[in-house]
Amino acid sequence: MKFIFSDGISLEVFNNFTDVKILENYVIFTRKVVVFYATYVYVSTSLYLIMPMTPQIMDLVMPLNESRPRKFLFKVEYRIDREKYYYFILFHSYVAIVTLMSIVVCVDTTYIAYLQHGCSLFAAIGHRLEHIVTREFSQTSYLKRNKERTYDMEDIDDIDFKERIFRELIICLKKHQLALEYTHILESSFMLSTGIQLACNMLAMSLSLIQVVNNLDDIKDSIRYSCMCLGEFFHLLCMSLPGQRLMDHSINKSFSCRSHWYTFSLKSKKLLWILLYRSTLYVNHRENIHNIVQSAMSYYMTFSSLK
């Protein structure tokens, strides 16, 4: 968080009007994603919390000669009379689940927001490189000294113009290095937590599949565990796609460097090669979905064979 608001990533460097507009658009998009994800998690949690209260609700709506058996949120041994202290146990379970899901929402939305900020940095750099010798770019960069003067494609042979292009590439290189530094900090900060999270997600999917098979005779429990399995898969999807999106944006930056590169001077081409060279980054991306689902199915088959 401190690095994001430092001079390296703040508007002190990304001070171009187009850069600011791109960053703002990504902020708006990130806000929508975060709100959607938080809403989905809390709505799903609310539906899960209502399930133990269905017998009491049915007793009020469609009463029988005897009360329906009470259900708990999950099986746990408190070493006390479960029926006598039913509501206390249920309240404790509610507090535990709501607290857990709130922590998950806070961590996941923070992770998504940070990744989206990295996407916005690469998008701003890519747009600047793509329009470095066009009228559109010159109208939004420091290359334009006044409203009347613009640089068109016919000016690319001008020595002074090529020198200005070289200086613009230096600025882009500085921004690119800052974006890479930000991505490396993000990677090192979340590597352990995301690794543990993916491992827990894989085991949870395996156990949920086992519960689905074991409760095929009970339709309600079977549907319940099936929904849990789908929710775990959706969570895996939500945590993997932002990382894939960050990787795609960094690659798109390389594609943007191909725009009219042949018109650059020799030293500008050498500088462009530095921009094209980037370190290998590992983030939680789309391929992890296939690997984790495959591992979850393997664990499921192993656990099932031990019965």
C-alpha positions in Angstrom: 0.0 0.0 0.0 2.9 2.4 0.8 4.5 1.7 -2.5 1.3 2.5 -4.4 1.0 5.9 -2.9 4.7 6.7 -3.2 6.1 9.0 -5.8 7.0 6.1 -8.0 3.4 5.0 -8.7 1.6 8.2 -8.0 0.6 10.9 -10.4 4.0 12.4 -10.1 5.1 10.0 -12.8 1.8 9.0 -14.5 0.9 12.6 -14.9 -0.2 12.5 -18.5 -3.9 13.2 -19.1 -4.4 9.9 -21.0 -2.5 8.0 -18.2 -4.7 9.5 -15.5 -7.8 8.7 -17.6 -6.8 5.1 -18.0 -6.0 4.8 -14.2 -9.4 6.3 -13.4 -11.2 3.9 -15.8 -9.5 0.9 -14.1 -10.4 2.2 -10.7 -14.1 2.4 -11.7 -13.9 -1.2 -13.2 -12.2 -2.5 -10.0 -14.9 -0.9 -7.8 -17.6 -2.8 -9.8 -15.7 -6.1 -9.6 -15.1 -5.7 -5.8 -18.7 -4.8 -5.1 -19.9 -7.8 -7.2 -17.6 -10.2 -5.5 -18.5 -9.0 -2.0 -22.2 -9.1 -2.8 -21.9 -12.6 -4.2 -20.0 -13.9 -1.1 -22.3 -12.3 1.4 -25.5 -13.4 -0.4 -24.2 -17.0 -0.7 -23.2 -16.9 3.0 -26.7 -15.6 4.0 -28.3 -18.5 2.1 -26.0 -20.9 3.9 -26.8 -19.4 7.3 -30.6 -19.7 6.7 -30.4 -23.5 6.2 -30.2 -24.5 9.9 -33.3 -22.4 10.6 -35.5 -24.2 8.0 -37.0 -26.7 10.5 -38.1 -23.9 12.8 -39.5 -21.9 9.9 -41.4 -24.9 8.6 -42.8 -25.5 12.1 -44.4 -22.1 11.9 -45.5 -22.3 8.3 -46.6 -26.0 8.2 -46.7 -27.3 11.7 -46.7 -31.0 12.4 -47.8 -33.0 15.5 -44.2 -32.9 16.7 -41.4 -30.4 16.2 -39.0 -31.1 13.4 -35.4 -32.1 14.4 -33.1 -29.2 14.8 -30.1 -28.7 12.5 -26.7 -27.2 13.1 -24.7 -25.1 10.8 -21.9 -27.6 10.9 -21.0 -30.6 12.9 -18.9 -29.7 16.0 -18.6 -31.1 19.5 -18.9 -28.5 22.3 -19.1 -31.0 25.1 -22.3 -29.6 26.4 -26.0 -30.4 25.9 -26.5 -29.6 22.2 -30.3 -29.4 22.5 -30.4 -27.3 25.7 -27.9 -24.8 24.4 -28.9 -25.0 20.7 -29.4 -21.3 20.1 -26.1 -20.4 21.8 -24.3 -22.9 19.7 -26.0 -21.7 16.6 -25.2 -18.1 17.4 -21.5 -19.0 17.9 -21.5 -20.7 14.6 -23.0 -17.7 12.9 -20.5 -15.4 14.4 -17.6 -17.7 13.3 -18.8 -18.0 9.7 -19.6 -14.3 9.3 -16.1 -13.4 10.7 -14.4 -15.9 8.5 -16.2 -14.8 5.3 -15.5 -11.1 6.1 -11.8 -11.8 6.4 -11.9 -13.7 3.1 -13.8 -10.8 1.4 -11.3 -8.2 2.7 -8.2 -10.2 1.7 -9.6 -11.2 -1.7 -10.9 -7.8 -2.7 -7.6 -6.2 -1.7 -5.7 -8.7 -3.8 -8.0 -8.1 -6.8 -7.7 -4.3 -6.4 -3.9 -4.5 -6.3 -3.8 -6.7 -9.4 -6.1 -4.3 -11.2 -3.9 -1.4 -10.3 -0.9 -3.3 -11.9 -3.1 -3.8 -15.0 -3.7 -0.1 -15.2 0.0 0.7 -15.1 0.8 -1.6 -18.0 -2.2 -0.3 -19.9 -1.1 3.3 -19.5 2.5 2.4 -20.6 1.2 0.3 -23.6 -1.0 3.2 -24.8 1.8 5.7 -24.5 4.1 3.4 -26.5 1.5 2.6 -29.1 0.8 6.2 -29.9 4.3 7.5 -29.6 4.6 8.8 -33.2 0.9 9.5 -33.9 -1.2 12.6 -33.7 -3.3 11.1 -30.9 -0.3 10.5 -28.7 1.3 13.9 -29.4 -1.9 15.7 -28.3 -1.7 14.0 -24.9 2.0 14.1 -24.1 4.6 16.6 -23.3 5.8 16.4 -27.0 3.2 18.9 -27.9 4.4 22.3 -26.9 1.2 24.2 -27.9 -2.2 23.6 -29.3 -1.3 24.5 -32.8 1.8 22.2 -33.2 1.5 18.4 -33.6 3.8 15.7 -34.8 2.4 13.6 -37.7 3.9 10.6 -39.4 5.6 12.7 -42.0 7.7 14.3 -39.3 9.4 11.0 -38.2 12.5 11.7 -40.3 13.2 14.9 -38.4 16.3 14.5 -36.1 14.8 16.7 -33.4 11.6 14.7 -33.4 13.6 11.4 -33.1 15.5 12.9 -30.2 12.2 13.8 -28.5 11.0 10.2 -29.2 14.1 8.9 -27.4 13.4 11.1 -24.4 9.8 9.8 -24.4 11.0 6.2 -24.4 13.2 7.0 -21.4 10.2 8.1 -19.5 8.3 5.0 -20.6 11.3 2.8 -19.5 11.2 4.5 -16.1 7.5 3.8 -15.8 7.9 0.3 -16.9 10.6 -0.4 -14.3 8.3 1.0 -11.6 5.4 -1.2 -12.9 7.7 -4.2 -12.7 8.8 -3.3 -9.2 5.2 -2.9 -8.1 4.4 -6.4 -9.6 7.4 -8.0 -7.9 6.4 -6.5 -4.5 2.8 -7.7 -5.1 4.1 -11.1 -5.9 6.3 -11.4 -2.9 3.6 -10.1 -0.6 0.9 -12.5 -1.6 2.8 -15.6 -2.7 2.6 -17.4 0.7 -1.0 -16.5 1.4 -2.2 -17.3 -2.1 -0.3 -20.6 -2.0 -2.0 -21.6 1.2 -5.3 -20.4 -0.1 -5.0 -22.5 -3.3 -4.0 -25.6 -1.2 -7.0 -25.1 1.1 -9.3 -24.6 -1.9 -8.1 -27.8 -3.5 -8.7 -29.9 -0.4 -12.0 -28.2 0.2 -13.2 -29.2 -3.3 -12.0 -32.8 -2.8 -13.8 -33.1 0.6 -17.0 -31.5 -0.8 -17.1 -34.0 -3.7 -16.7 -36.8 -1.2 -19.6 -35.4 0.9 -21.7 -35.2 -2.2 -21.1 -38.9 -3.0 -21.7 -39.9 0.6 -25.0 -38.1 0.9 -26.6 -39.1 -2.4 -29.4 -40.7 -0.4 -30.1 -37.3 1.2 -31.1 -34.9 -1.5 -30.9 -31.8 0.7 -27.3 -32.5 2.0 -26.2 -33.5 -1.5 -27.4 -30.3 -3.0 -25.9 -28.4 -0.1 -22.4 -29.9 -0.6 -22.7 -29.5 -4.4 -23.4 -25.8 -3.9 -20.3 -25.6 -1.7 -18.2 -27.3 -4.3 -19.5 -24.8 -7.0 -18.8 -21.9 -4.7 -15.2 -23.1 -4.1 -14.7 -23.4 -7.8 -16.1 -19.9 -8.4 -13.8 -18.6 -5.7 -10.8 -20.2 -7.5 -12.0 -18.6 -10.7 -12.3 -15.1 -9.1 -8.8 -15.4 -7.7 -7.1 -16.7 -10.9 -8.6 -14.4 -13.5 -7.1 -11.1 -12.2 -3.7 -12.7 -12.2 -4.2 -13.8 -15.8 -5.4 -10.4 -16.7 -2.2 -8.9 -15.3 -0.1 -11.2 -17.4 -2.1 -10.4 -20.5 -1.7 -6.7 -19.9 2.1 -7.1 -19.5 2.2 -9.0 -22.8 0.0 -6.3 -24.5 2.6 -3.8 -23.5 5.1 -5.8 -25.6 2.7 -5.8 -28.6 2.4 -2.0 -28.3 6.1 -1.6 -28.7 5.8 -2.8 -32.3 3.9 0.3 -33.3 6.2 2.1 -35.9 9.4 0.9 -34.2 11.1 0.8 -37.5 10.9 4.6 -37.7 13.0 5.0 -34.5 16.6 6.0 -34.4 19.2 3.3 -33.6 19.5 4.3 -29.9 15.8 4.4 -29.6 15.6 0.8 -30.9 18.1 -0.3 -28.4 16.1 1.4 -25.7 13.0 -0.3 -27.0 14.7 -3.7 -26.6 15.1 -3.0 -22.9 11.4 -2.3 -22.7 10.6 -5.6 -24.4 12.8 -7.5 -22.0 11.1 -8.3 -18.8 11.6 -10.7 -15.9 9.4 -13.8 -15.6 6.6 -13.2 -13.2 4.5 -15.8 -11.4 1.0 -14.8 -10.4 -2.1 -16.8 -9.8 -3.3 -17.2 -13.3 -5.8 -19.2 -15.5 -3.6 -22.3 -15.8 -3.9 -22.8 -12.0 -7.6 -23.5 -12.4 -6.9 -26.6 -14.5 -4.1 -27.8 -12.2 -6.0 -27.3 -9.0 -9.2 -29.0 -10.3 -7.2 -31.9 -11.6 -5.4 -32.2 -8.3 -8.8 -32.0 -6.4 -10.2 -34.8 -8.5 -7.1 -36.9 -7.9 -7.4 -36.4 -4.1 -11.1 -37.2 -4.4 -10.4 -40.5 -6.1 -7.7 -41.3 -3.5 -9.9 -40.6 -0.5 -12.8 -42.5 -2.1 -10.7 -45.6 -2.6 -9.7 -45.6 1.1 -13.3 -46.1 2.2 
